[in-house]
Amino acid sequence: MLDLTQHHGENFEQAIREGYANKFSTKNGTKFLVKQKFGLIDGADHETRKESLEGLNLKDDEVDWLRSALSRNWEGVVEEQQDSGKKTIAIRLARL
């Protein structure tokens, strides 16, 4: 981290003060985010398709967090409101 601050100190300080937004993420990067944050496993908890992750079951606050964490090239779309209070969502490649 010291090397990072020495070479990119101004950008590093701005990221600390204002936050950092991921500008681009691959499908595998997005799957990794979902696995690390929510413990959801591809094939068991959701299905990966060519341009989407389908069938993720999340609570409202989890949906909000995920939408804020996704890079601009992905979007979280609510597909169904469940009786349990959870939502079934899909993460789809955004049409920019």
C-alpha positions, -999 to 999 in steps of 0.1 A, spaced: 0 0 0 29 23 7 41 18 -29 5 27 -41 4 59 -21 39 69 -33 30 65 -70 -7 74 -70 -11 93 -37 -36 119 -51 -59 92 -66 -56 70 -36 -65 99 -12 -95 107 -34 -107 71 -33 -105 70 5 -123 103 9 -150 100 -18 -152 62 -23 -143 41 -52 -167 29 -79 -157 -1 -100 -160 10 -136 -160 -24 -153 -164 -60 -141 -164 -93 -160 -190 -119 -155 -166 -140 -134 -157 -109 -113 -194 -104 -107 -199 -140 -97 -170 -137 -73 -186 -106 -57 -219 -125 -52 -200 -155 -38 -179 -135 -14 -206 -112 -1 -236 -135 0 -221 -170 -1 -242 -179 -32 -228 -206 -54 -232 -208 -92 -254 -239 -101 -267 -243 -66 -280 -208 -56 -282 -191 -90 -277 -199 -127 -251 -183 -149 -261 -176 -185 -243 -160 -214 -249 -124 -203 -265 -128 -168 -267 -144 -134 -303 -155 -128 -323 -165 -98 -305 -148 -69 -327 -147 -38 -318 -116 -17 -333 -95 10 -341 -58 3 -310 -45 19 -289 -70 0 -304 -60 -33 -297 -23 -24 -261 -32 -15 -256 -53 -47 -270 -26 -70 -246 0 -54 -216 -24 -57 -222 -35 -93 -200 -18 -120 -218 3 -146 -218 -26 -171 -241 -47 -150 -276 -40 -136 -297 -58 -109 -332 -65 -121 -360 -77 -97 -378 -106 -113 -401 -116 -85 -412 -105 -50 -414 -136 -28 -438 -142 2 -407 -145 25 -398 -109 19 -369 -118 -3 -366 -108 -40 -355 -130 -69 -332 -109 -90 -311 -112 -121 -278 -95 -127 -277 -86 -164 -253 -70 -187 -264 -34 -190 -272 -19 -223 -250 12 -223 
